[in-house]
């Protein structure tokens, strides 16, 4: 009961922020929420299941371009376009997962990197369908069940997206499926000997988390009502990877903290060091790997442990 009240209070507080922010701050806050949602799903794929994939932003792009093309270019109702975009994400993720999850480590990374590059080429060369290098603009989110989700109310939708993603993955992490993912991450051969269907678990994990990335992509499509290829490029994939490593691999708290820190950092660092802030990101990752493998989540745990009274576990 107390945990439920804490969840509700957190959602209400995060939603209330949307009603006090100005225009530019609202835009920053909305995109930070989308980054958090992406980091949570990628954390489960990479940190919990141990799959080194570079296709996460490509699937966000599939969701974003899918819903916009289906609704604006093909004229489908938003509900049908949304379901179609999600189904497309799940289908493509499954098709990519079946062969690529046979691979391990570096080879899996290369296979998913190839898919991400192929997606970038397709949307750049898609002509009128994808808008080419300029992307697609001039559309807006239609009313849903008679409700106009504009201004701060759309930010509330993003808060609910983050909360829903966190709740789903947290429940999954604590289930037998989550334990199977961790076992496969540590040693696939031992996991198979324990009766875990390694290949099926990998395919389900990749498909689920990639579809969640597509859902975040749909949310992004209506943040600025503009989508273009650079947003779904490789630079953002590596930034997402940095967020997980710095925050703490396999920990939802780490994904949230890492996403907030590294998303907001450029707003403070770029005026001081220019594009050199990317070097600082690299240094942070190296320091996290060498001195704090558990990331910022582990540092928070240690700090809370020091504050806890002696004799209390």
Secondary structure, 3 states (H helix, E strand, C coil): CHHHHHHHHHHHHHHHHCCCCCHHHHHHHHHHHHHHHHHHHHHHHHHHCCCCCCCHHHHHHHHHHHHHHHHHHCCCCHHHHHHHHHHHHHHHHHHHHHHHCCCCHHHHHHHHHHHHHHHHHHHHCCCCCCCHHHCEECCCCCCECCECCCCHHHHHHHHHHHHHHHHHHHHHHCCHHHHHHHHHHHCHHHHHHCCCCHHHHHHHHHHHHHHHHHHHHHHHHCCCCEECHHHHCHHHHHHHHHHHHHHCCCCHHHHHHHHHHHHHHHHHHHHHHHHHHHHHHHHHHHHHHHHCCCHHHHHHHHHHHHHCCCCCC
